[in-house]
Amino acid sequence: MSHFHEEKSLIDQVATAINGEYTAIDCYAKLINMATTEKEKERIHEIRNDEIRHFNTFCAIYTLLTNQQPQPHITGKCPDRYLEGLQFAFEDEQHTVDFYLDIAEEAKDPFISERFRSAAADEQNHAVWFLSFIQKHMR
């Protein structure tokens, strides 16, 4: 693969990551409002703050690669019911772990690779929290 195609692929992947984070930030605000306990509200708020940090980092990477600001958009509909929203978030976080690890593996720049590897670890942690909330609400 040529350097141009590698960089274009990376730019496309970073843009996809930005849209995913943007969508998660929006959805998690909704989940915070639907959460049934203060503990869950606080934890989802912390998770949302991580997503905002990832979003800002990925936007900076995108700008570094393209010299342009990204134009993020929502890519998925957050369910209107809490349990379904938790399941949506869990599945999205799990999918995102693999996606970010793939980017980290393919990125030639060590800074970009490390940022995505770190974000993947956060996403895995988020998935565990969402799974614990799902289990609690399924009882």
Secondary structure, DSSP 4 states (H G I P E B T S, - for coil): --HHHHHHHHHHHHHHHHHHHHHHHHHHHHHHHH-SSHHHHHHHHHHHHHHHHHHHHHHHHHHHHHSS-------SPPPSSHHHHHHHHHHHHHHHHHHHHHHHHH-SSHHHHHHHHHHHHHHHHHHHHHHHHHHHHH-
